């Protein structure tokens, strides 16, 4: 029996550790009154008898039923008697009706259930004592529940007891000898994940669960989300970690530290050993589903590469010296003070992390503003979603997405622009696929043909394969169709929008130069396809737009975000469920890092540093005068470092040497620093340039909160002690105290209390309320004490929605005879961001190197075959990747990922950036490719430098006392 910690059970009597057998009906259903075993029960119409009984704590045996899947009715173990009906109907497929009287226990039912269980057990290995699921097996529990004491049939004759195991997947095994053909795994793959990778193959006695066409799991379409493993009631599908360590005995609910979906998980423990991560049914973002990263790729937290001891050195040419925390903090503080004394207050700065908690990020920007005495703070959101903040603030008045993830289930037309949800936000991608199977129409604007377009049982779908860099021309063409074909929601515009701004935009967008016919030469998308997409979005009911880095990481990223907002405003697709403008944030706390004041011009809550009233509140609480001038952005820091005016940098939890564009420029900047302080869990690429290395703590080793892409604030709870002895916020606090600025927090809840005091959108947030509610979506304040799931329902923060003029300006990065191909970049399901975490797990089995995808016609022109080494040259540099031929791109476009540091993907990206926010233009790089036989010059230098720095680290460990 696993002891579950459920943060909400005590507050509202919801027990998310209990399986109610079938899903709950949709909210708002009428109430039905019935009687089960003499107990009067009232439940919503549409509830199954099985669920109604479970809600009343009347437990009916079951095997094929589980509350994450639609009722199936195959095992017959949940049979009941209903007064006035013949036979023994399955309670899972029998809906309640008014006045129904149900009997769940009598001798006839008991005999029937024992007979059913006897048949199951007659073809099942009786190895319970040595089975890895012993003590956590539903089949075992049900045998006991029905009182089965003997099996009359014996085990002679034909059976499945010697069926072979499939051990191909690195995370779970498939032992078909223990399969009872309940179909729960198949249904989970279909209904929850939407991959349809599993099937029941054969008929009758020969039936068996099969991955693909009798493939091994690793050779099939299985994406290792774990839904099948979670659904399995026996040890047929079993985590290898449970096989190795045993069934866990307790759990703690926490939040995943991978993407911006923000899934809730039960970290299930056996003693101090983390055995498995199980998606938490009470998670408001994921509802008990997961992906391969969150479910299985947690091994990095205990990887031998973890940094566990602070280290210092005077120069990056020297080996590290392991020192105490006190010595490392003192060394760092003395260097920072000396540099400021010599070079001035503005000569140092810091970078916050989108992987750390809100509380930790808040403290870092506070350290910089209050202890460093300047606003030289920035975050990785600069290089991903800063245009979202600028564009949505300008048009809608708030720098965040407008909806919950659940809102997509009410969308009728879905536009996905520059995003790949099934790879980068897979749990939300599964939810979107479910809505598409229900009939919602899909429009994808992307240079590549993403997997969402291959959704099984997909209805109407349109792909707009635009050329990289032409987003704004496309969105203007869509707007042109809406205006010129009379598809606007004029009542919404008149009621909710600034009419002067609207008329200016309308006049602009109606110009013939924005028509689909005129833009076709720019975007490459046929005019009729654009017209059809605009009509679909504007006329199919609820229209929702979801976008990713393929929108923001352009020289016109901010313009495109405003163009998307224009489209939503013009069609009235804002302010209710099923619609909205929804940025899909990349890292787990990108939204939170922005909310917490990481940008150089904004205090927490997007309050400008030049606002004397806002600044005064912070000065009063922080006890120090703050600078009223914005500080340096990340690109400015790099330029100033090379120029010699910026001398020291504190980096918490970000790997700018790998993730930022124009790698050689970044490396030159880091080499120029007199003091680089890196706080992280591994020796990443940035840490190799550091003078002070402070061990970080993983999400399993800390308390705090993350804020996901839907503005949902979720608790992060400590599961194990920090391997280096300190949580990240404690390290920042120690550094502040060493610099002479006092911080004396004893728990992250106190930091959140200060955030709530100073940040209007977080005014109602507290750990106590998060424990009670499970999660909250900001704004959460006196006006919205329980948060705001859907924004802009009544009004916009700026009063009226503002249309913006979105002039298309072609990027400076263009293809020509020398660089005829356009490179764009993205992510892949199995890896995460710079790969520091996932590369230290078995996820490497799926993607152990970055490759260059190119269209077969481009390959044929260059004599390239699949697997050839290709030199990729841009105006910024050169790298070498292996070729992969693929028709997912259009001719003239090539694609790669950036998860492996040695691939040098960002060596070739340029320092072109968004006009408003300096977000780099990763998505458009003109390149040429040619067959080569050796790594690039940069890759050779990288390998040499990497070996030197790893030797320095190894020597430090050897020399430690």
ChimeraX attribute file (.defattr): number of C-alpha atoms within 10 A of each C-alpha:
attribute: neighborCount
match mode: 1-to-1
recipient: residues
	/A:1	10
	/A:2	15
	/A:3	13
	/A:4	17
	/A:5	16
	/A:6	20
	/A:7	21
	/A:8	18
	/A:9	17
	/A:10	11
	/A:11	12
	/A:12	10
	/A:13	8
	/A:14	14
	/A:15	17
	/A:16	18
	/A:17	16
	/A:18	12
	/A:19	16
	/A:20	24
	/A:21	29
	/A:22	24
	/A:23	19
	/A:24	18
	/A:25	13
	/A:26	10
	/A:27	8
	/A:28	8
	/A:29	12
	/A:30	9
	/A:31	15
	/A:32	17
	/A:33	16
	/A:34	20
	/A:35	18
	/A:36	19
	/A:37	12
	/A:38	10
	/A:39	12
	/A:40	12
	/A:41	16
	/A:42	15
	/A:43	24
	/A:44	19
	/A:45	20
	/A:46	18
	/A:47	24
	/A:48	26
	/A:49	29
	/A:50	30
	/A:51	26
	/A:52	27
	/A:53	24
	/A:54	17
	/A:55	18
	/A:56	14
	/A:57	10
	/A:58	15
	/A:59	18
	/A:60	23
	/A:61	21
	/A:62	25
	/A:63	23
	/A:64	24
	/A:65	31
	/A:66	22
	/A:67	18
	/A:68	24
	/A:69	19
	/A:70	18
	/A:71	22
	/A:72	18
	/A:73	20
	/A:74	16
	/A:75	20
	/A:76	22
	/A:77	26
	/A:78	27
	/A:79	27
	/A:80	25
	/A:81	21
	/A:82	19
	/A:83	11
	/A:84	9
	/A:85	8
	/A:86	8
	/A:87	10
	/A:88	15
	/A:89	16
	/A:90	23
	/A:91	31
	/A:92	32
	/A:93	20
	/A:94	18
	/A:95	16
	/A:96	25
	/A:97	18
	/A:98	13
	/A:99	13
	/A:100	16
	/A:101	19
	/A:102	21
	/A:103	15
	/A:104	21
	/A:105	14
	/A:106	10
	/A:107	8
	/A:108	11
	/A:109	19
	/A:110	19
	/A:111	14
	/A:112	17
	/A:113	24
	/A:114	22
	/A:115	17
	/A:116	17
	/A:117	24
	/A:118	19
	/A:119	13
	/A:120	18
	/A:121	22
	/A:122	18
	/A:123	20
	/A:124	19
	/A:125	15
	/A:126	12
	/A:127	9
	/A:128	13
	/A:129	9
	/A:130	8
	/A:131	16
	/A:132	22
	/A:133	23
	/A:134	17
	/A:135	17
	/A:136	18
	/A:137	17
	/A:138	19
	/A:139	22
	/A:140	17
	/A:141	17
	/A:142	19
	/A:143	19
	/A:144	13
	/A:145	17
	/A:146	20
	/A:147	14
	/A:148	18
	/A:149	10
	/A:150	11
	/A:151	15
	/A:152	10
	/A:153	11
	/A:154	10
	/A:155	15
	/A:156	8
	/A:157	5
	/A:158	8
	/A:159	14
	/A:160	17
	/A:161	17
	/A:162	11
	/A:163	12
	/A:164	11
	/A:165	15
	/A:166	16
	/A:167	15
	/A:168	13
	/A:169	18
	/A:170	17
	/A:171	19
	/A:172	22
	/A:173	20
	/A:174	22
	/A:175	19
	/A:176	22
	/A:177	19
	/A:178	23
	/A:179	24
	/A:180	22
	/A:181	18
	/A:182	20
	/A:183	23
	/A:184	26
	/A:185	26
	/A:186	24
	/A:187	23
	/A:188	25
	/A:189	25
	/A:190	21
	/A:191	20
	/A:192	23
	/A:193	29
	/A:194	20
	/A:195	20
	/A:196	20
	/A:197	18
	/A:198	25
	/A:199	20
	/A:200	17
	/A:201	15
	/A:202	11
	/A:203	8
	/A:204	7
	/A:205	9
	/A:206	10
	/A:207	12
	/A:208	20
	/A:209	20
	/A:210	19
	/A:211	21
	/A:212	18
	/A:213	12
	/A:214	14
	/A:215	13
	/A:216	18
	/A:217	23
	/A:218	17
	/A:219	13
	/A:220	15
	/A:221	15
	/A:222	20
	/A:223	20
	/A:224	24
	/A:225	22
	/A:226	27
	/A:227	28
	/A:228	24
	/A:229	23
	/A:230	19
	/A:231	23
	/A:232	26
	/A:233	27
	/A:234	22
	/A:235	25
	/A:236	21
	/A:237	24
	/A:238	22
	/A:239	23
	/A:240	18
	/A:241	17
	/A:242	18
	/A:243	16
	/A:244	10
	/A:245	15
	/A:246	17
	/A:247	21
	/A:248	21
	/A:249	16
	/A:250	17
	/A:251	23
	/A:252	21
	/A:253	25
	/A:254	29
	/A:255	29
	/A:256	27
	/A:257	26
	/A:258	25
	/A:259	25
	/A:260	28
	/A:261	30
	/A:262	31
	/A:263	31
	/A:264	30
	/A:265	28
	/A:266	27
	/A:267	28
	/A:268	24
	/A:269	23
	/A:270	17
	/A:271	10
	/A:272	9
	/A:273	13
	/A:274	23
	/A:275	25
	/A:276	25
	/A:277	23
	/A:278	23
	/A:279	27
	/A:280	25
	/A:281	22
	/A:282	24
	/A:283	22
	/A:284	19
	/A:285	24
	/A:286	22
	/A:287	17
	/A:288	22
	/A:289	29
	/A:290	29
	/A:291	25
	/A:292	20
	/A:293	24
	/A:294	24
	/A:295	23
	/A:296	23
	/A:297	23
	/A:298	26
	/A:299	15
	/A:300	19
	/A:301	22
	/A:302	13
	/A:303	14
	/A:304	10
	/A:305	12
	/A:306	19
	/A:307	21
	/A:308	19
	/A:309	20
	/A:310	22
	/A:311	25
	/A:312	25
	/A:313	18
	/A:314	15
	/A:315	16
	/A:316	20
	/A:317	14
	/A:318	13
	/A:319	20
	/A:320	26
	/A:321	22
	/A:322	23
	/A:323	16
	/A:324	13
	/A:325	19
	/A:326	12
	/A:327	14
	/A:328	22
	/A:329	27
	/A:330	17
	/A:331	18
	/A:332	23
	/A:333	19
	/A:334	13
	/A:335	17
	/A:336	25
	/A:337	17
	/A:338	11
	/A:339	20
	/A:340	17
	/A:341	11
	/A:342	9
	/A:343	15
	/A:344	14
	/A:345	16
	/A:346	19
	/A:347	23
	/A:348	31
	/A:349	30
	/A:350	27
	/A:351	26
	/A:352	28
	/A:353	28
	/A:354	28
	/A:355	25
	/A:356	30
	/A:357	29
	/A:358	29
	/A:359	26
	/A:360	29
	/A:361	30
	/A:362	26
	/A:363	26
	/A:364	30
	/A:365	31
	/A:366	26
	/A:367	26
	/A:368	22
	/A:369	24
	/A:370	23
	/A:371	20
	/A:372	23
	/A:373	18
	/A:374	25
	/A:375	31
	/A:376	28
	/A:377	31
	/A:378	28
	/A:379	28
	/A:380	27
	/A:381	26
	/A:382	23
	/A:383	25
	/A:384	27
	/A:385	28
	/A:386	26
	/A:387	32
	/A:388	30
	/A:389	24
	/A:390	21
	/A:391	27
	/A:392	24
	/A:393	18
	/A:394	20
	/A:395	24
	/A:396	28
	/A:397	19
	/A:398	20
	/A:399	22
	/A:400	26
	/A:401	22
	/A:402	28
	/A:403	28
	/A:404	22
	/A:405	24
	/A:406	19
	/A:407	18
	/A:408	28
	/A:409	18
	/A:410	17
	/A:411	24
	/A:412	23
	/A:413	29
	/A:414	26
	/A:415	23
	/A:416	21
	/A:417	23
	/A:418	25
	/A:419	25
	/A:420	28
	/A:421	24
	/A:422	22
	/A:423	21
	/A:424	27
	/A:425	22
	/A:426	23
	/A:427	29
	/A:428	26
	/A:429	21
	/A:430	25
	/A:431	23
	/A:432	26
	/A:433	30
	/A:434	23
	/A:435	21
	/A:436	26
	/A:437	18
	/A:438	14
	/A:439	16
	/A:440	25
	/A:441	23
	/A:442	26
	/A:443	23
	/A:444	26
	/A:445	27
	/A:446	22
	/A:447	26
	/A:448	23
	/A:449	18
	/A:450	20
	/A:451	13
	/A:452	22
	/A:453	17
	/A:454	12
	/A:455	20
	/A:456	15
	/A:457	14
	/A:458	19
	/A:459	14
	/A:460	15
	/A:461	19
	/A:462	17
	/A:463	21
	/A:464	21
	/A:465	19
	/A:466	22
	/A:467	21
	/A:468	24
	/A:469	30
	/A:470	22
	/A:471	30
	/A:472	26
	/A:473	27
	/A:474	27
	/A:475	27
	/A:476	28
	/A:477	28
	/A:478	27
	/A:479	31
	/A:480	27
	/A:481	24
	/A:482	25
	/A:483	19
	/A:484	15
	/A:485	12
	/A:486	11
	/A:487	18
	/A:488	21
	/A:489	18
	/A:490	15
	/A:491	12
	/A:492	15
	/A:493	20
	/A:494	12
	/A:495	12
	/A:496	20
	/A:497	24
	/A:498	15
	/A:499	16
	/A:500	11
	/A:501	15
	/A:502	21
	/A:503	12
	/A:504	13
	/A:505	19
	/A:506	21
	/A:507	12
	/A:508	18
	/A:509	25
	/A:510	18
	/A:511	11
	/A:512	14
	/A:513	15
	/A:514	23
	/A:515	23
	/A:516	27
	/A:517	17
	/A:518	14
	/A:519	23
	/A:520	20
	/A:521	11
	/A:522	17
	/A:523	23
	/A:524	16
	/A:525	20
	/A:526	16
	/A:527	18
	/A:528	12
	/A:529	15
	/A:530	26
	/A:531	20
	/A:532	15
	/A:533	23
	/A:534	23
	/A:535	16
	/A:536	21
	/A:537	27
	/A:538	26
	/A:539	16
	/A:540	14
	/A:541	16
	/A:542	23
	/A:543	28
	/A:544	26
	/A:545	24
	/A:546	22
	/A:547	24
	/A:548	22
	/A:549	26
	/A:550	26
	/A:551	32
	/A:552	32
	/A:553	29
	/A:554	29
	/A:555	29
	/A:556	29
	/A:557	33
	/A:558	29
	/A:559	28
	/A:560	27
	/A:561	28
	/A:562	28
	/A:563	28
	/A:564	28
	/A:565	26
	/A:566	26
	/A:567	27
	/A:568	24
	/A:569	27
	/A:570	26
	/A:571	23
	/A:572	23
	/A:573	24
	/A:574	26
	/A:575	20
	/A:576	19
	/A:577	24
	/A:578	25
	/A:579	28
	/A:580	30
	/A:581	26
	/A:582	23
	/A:583	28
	/A:584	27
	/A:585	27
	/A:586	25
	/A:587	26
	/A:588	25
	/A:589	31
	/A:590	29
	/A:591	30
	/A:592	31
	/A:593	30
	/A:594	32
	/A:595	28
	/A:596	26
	/A:597	29
	/A:598	34
	/A:599	30
	/A:600	24
	/A:601	21
	/A:602	24
	/A:603	27
	/A:604	26
	/A:605	22
	/A:606	21
	/A:607	18
	/A:608	20
	/A:609	23
	/A:610	16
	/A:611	12
	/A:612	12
	/A:613	12
	/A:614	17
	/A:615	20
	/A:616	15
	/A:617	14
	/A:618	22
	/A:619	15
	/A:620	10
	/A:621	11
	/A:622	17
	/A:623	12
	/A:624	15
	/A:625	14
	/A:626	19
	/A:627	15
	/A:628	15
	/A:629	15
	/A:630	17
	/A:631	22
	/A:632	23
	/A:633	21
	/A:634	26
	/A:635	22
	/A:636	14
	/A:637	27
	/A:638	21
	/A:639	16
	/A:640	18
	/A:641	24
	/A:642	20
	/A:643	12
	/A:644	15
	/A:645	17
	/A:646	27
	/A:647	26
	/A:648	25
	/A:649	24
	/A:650	23
	/A:651	27
	/A:652	27
	/A:653	26
	/A:654	24
	/A:655	21
	/A:656	23
	/A:657	25
	/A:658	27
	/A:659	21
	/A:660	24
	/A:661	26
	/A:662	23
	/A:663	24
	/A:664	17
	/A:665	20
	/A:666	26
	/A:667	18
	/A:668	15
	/A:669	23
	/A:670	26
	/A:671	17
	/A:672	21
	/A:673	22
	/A:674	20
	/A:675	25
	/A:676	29
	/A:677	23
	/A:678	28
	/A:679	26
	/A:680	24
	/A:681	25
	/A:682	23
	/A:683	22
	/A:684	21
	/A:685	22
	/A:686	22
	/A:687	25
	/A:688	22
	/A:689	26
	/A:690	29
	/A:691	25
	/A:692	26
	/A:693	30
	/A:694	29
	/A:695	29
	/A:696	29
	/A:697	27
	/A:698	26
	/A:699	28
	/A:700	22
	/A:701	21
	/A:702	23
	/A:703	21
	/A:704	25
	/A:705	28
	/A:706	28
	/A:707	29
	/A:708	26
	/A:709	28
	/A:710	26
	/A:711	27
	/A:712	26
	/A:713	27
	/A:714	28
	/A:715	23
	/A:716	23
	/A:717	18
	/A:718	19
	/A:719	22
	/A:720	16
	/A:721	15
	/A:722	20
	/A:723	19
	/A:724	18
	/A:725	16
	/A:726	17
	/A:727	22
	/A:728	29
	/A:729	26
	/A:730	19
	/A:731	20
	/A:732	23
	/A:733	21
	/A:734	20
	/A:735	23
	/A:736	24
	/A:737	18
	/A:738	19
	/A:739	19
	/A:740	12
	/A:741	17
	/A:742	17
	/A:743	17
	/A:744	12
	/A:745	12
	/A:746	9
	/A:747	13
	/A:748	21
	/A:749	17
	/A:750	15
	/A:751	21
	/A:752	22
	/A:753	18
	/A:754	19
	/A:755	23
	/A:756	19
	/A:757	17
	/A:758	20
	/A:759	25
	/A:760	18
	/A:761	22
	/A:762	27
	/A:763	22
	/A:764	22
	/A:765	26
	/A:766	20
	/A:767	19
	/A:768	10
	/A:769	14
	/A:770	18
	/A:771	17
	/A:772	15
	/A:773	16
	/A:774	21
	/A:775	25
	/A:776	25
	/A:777	24
	/A:778	27
	/A:779	24
	/A:780	21
	/A:781	18
	/A:782	13
	/A:783	11
	/A:784	14
	/A:785	16
	/A:786	19
	/A:787	23
	/A:788	21
	/A:789	22
	/A:790	21
	/A:791	25
	/A:792	21
	/A:793	14
	/A:794	10
	/A:795	15
	/A:796	18
	/A:797	13
	/A:798	13
	/A:799	14
	/A:800	20
	/A:801	26
	/A:802	27
	/A:803	27
	/A:804	20
	/A:805	19
	/A:806	22
	/A:807	16
	/A:808	18
	/A:809	13
	/A:810	15
	/A:811	18
	/A:812	12
	/A:813	18
	/A:814	16
	/A:815	17
	/A:816	12
	/A:817	7
	/A:818	12
	/A:819	18
	/A:820	15
	/A:821	23
	/A:822	24
	/A:823	26
	/A:824	22
	/A:825	20
	/A:826	19
	/A:827	19
	/A:828	18
	/A:829	19
	/A:830	24
	/A:831	28
	/A:832	23
	/A:833	22
	/A:834	22
	/A:835	19
	/A:836	20
	/A:837	23
	/A:838	22
	/A:839	21
	/A:840	18
	/A:841	20
	/A:842	20
	/A:843	23
	/A:844	14
	/A:845	13
	/A:846	13
	/A:847	17
	/A:848	14
	/A:849	17
	/A:850	23
	/A:851	22
	/A:852	25
	/A:853	23
	/A:854	27
	/A:855	19
	/A:856	20
	/A:857	16
	/A:858	18
	/A:859	20
	/A:860	11
	/A:861	8
	/A:862	12
	/A:863	12
	/A:864	21
	/A:865	16
	/A:866	14
	/A:867	13
	/A:868	18
	/A:869	22
	/A:870	24
	/A:871	22
	/A:872	24
	/A:873	22
	/A:874	21
	/A:875	15
	/A:876	19
	/A:877	21
	/A:878	23
	/A:879	23
	/A:880	28
	/A:881	26
	/A:882	19
	/A:883	23
	/A:884	22
	/A:885	22
	/A:886	17
	/A:887	14
	/A:888	18
	/A:889	20
	/A:890	19
	/A:891	16
	/A:892	16
	/A:893	24
	/A:894	28
	/A:895	22
	/A:896	21
	/A:897	21
	/A:898	24
	/A:899	27
	/A:900	20
	/A:901	20
	/A:902	21
	/A:903	24
	/A:904	25
	/A:905	29
	/A:906	26
	/A:907	24
	/A:908	24
	/A:909	29
	/A:910	24
	/A:911	19
	/A:912	21
	/A:913	22
	/A:914	22
	/A:915	15
	/A:916	15
	/A:917	22
	/A:918	24
	/A:919	30
	/A:920	27
	/A:921	29
	/A:922	29
	/A:923	24
	/A:924	29
	/A:925	30
	/A:926	28
	/A:927	27
	/A:928	22
	/A:929	26
	/A:930	15
	/A:931	18
	/A:932	15
	/A:933	10
	/A:934	12
	/A:935	19
	/A:936	21
	/A:937	12
	/A:938	19
	/A:939	19
	/A:940	14
	/A:941	11
	/A:942	17
	/A:943	12
	/A:944	11
	/A:945	15
	/A:946	16
	/A:947	11
	/A:948	17
	/A:949	21
	/A:950	14
	/A:951	14
	/A:952	19
	/A:953	19
	/A:954	13
	/A:955	15
	/A:956	18
	/A:957	15
	/A:958	10
	/A:959	10
	/A:960	10
	/A:961	7
